[in-house]
Amino acid sequence: MNFTNNPYEKMMKQKPRPLAPSIPKAPKDSRCSGCPYWRGISCVSCYRELLKTPAGR
């Protein structure tokens, strides 16, 4: 049931959905720059180095 002729009334009745907080990228000069696992702090051991395959394998 609408109380006014306002086109935004349907939108105002909806429950707000929280947005996921955006995580800033790693500093460019750090060793974590470009790491897909960056979550705001540096890792104990770098996952990028662990994911690289040795040339002999």
Residue pairs with C-beta under 8 A, 6 or more apart in sequence:
2 9
2 10
3 9
6 12
23 38
23 39
23 40
24 40
25 33
25 38
26 32
26 33
26 34
26 35
26 38
26 42
27 33
30 42
31 42
31 46
32 38
32 42
32 43
32 46
34 48
35 43
35 46
35 47
35 48
36 48
37 43
37 47
37 48
